[in-house]
Amino acid sequence: MPTWRTVQNIARTLPETTEGPQYDKSSLRVGGKAFLIRGGDETFSIITDDRDVMLQSSPDIYESIPHHVGTKWVVVRLARISEEELREIMADAWRIRAPRRLIKANPAI
């Protein structure tokens, strides 16, 4: 089962990703923009272009909260997601927020 440490280790593989505060939580950022915000020991919120698909196809992993209605953010349950899927959604979120120069320089991500 992935943990917050797993999330942090994956983040280290994503160029120019930093960890810092967002509201009263820890967040991962690229280009000054948050792409993942820690919710607690068991959850985090992540930005995605596939929000509705994720919520419908895997409601055991992904959920919405009132604060995220009308946004691209979903809540992820760490205890339910595989490390492989975690890597994929983090890379996708990184691409949504990364500056074009980083995306161009890192086409494999």
HELIX and SHEET records of a PDB file:
HELIX    1   1 TRP A    4  ALA A   11  1                                   8    
HELIX    2   2 ARG A   51  SER A   57  1                                   7    
HELIX    3   3 PRO A   66  HIS A   68  5                                   3    
HELIX    4   4 LEU A   78  ARG A   80  5                                   3    
HELIX    5   5 GLU A   83  ARG A   97  1                                  15    
HELIX    6   6 ARG A  100  ALA A  105  1                                   6    
SHEET    1   A 6 THR A  17  GLN A  22  0                                        
SHEET    2   A 6 LYS A  25  VAL A  30 -1                                        
SHEET    3   A 6 LYS A  33  ARG A  38 -1                                        
SHEET    4   A 6 THR A  43  ILE A  47 -1                                        
SHEET    5   A 6 TRP A  73  ARG A  77 -1                                        
SHEET    6   A 6 TYR A  62  GLU A  63 -1                                        
END                                                                             
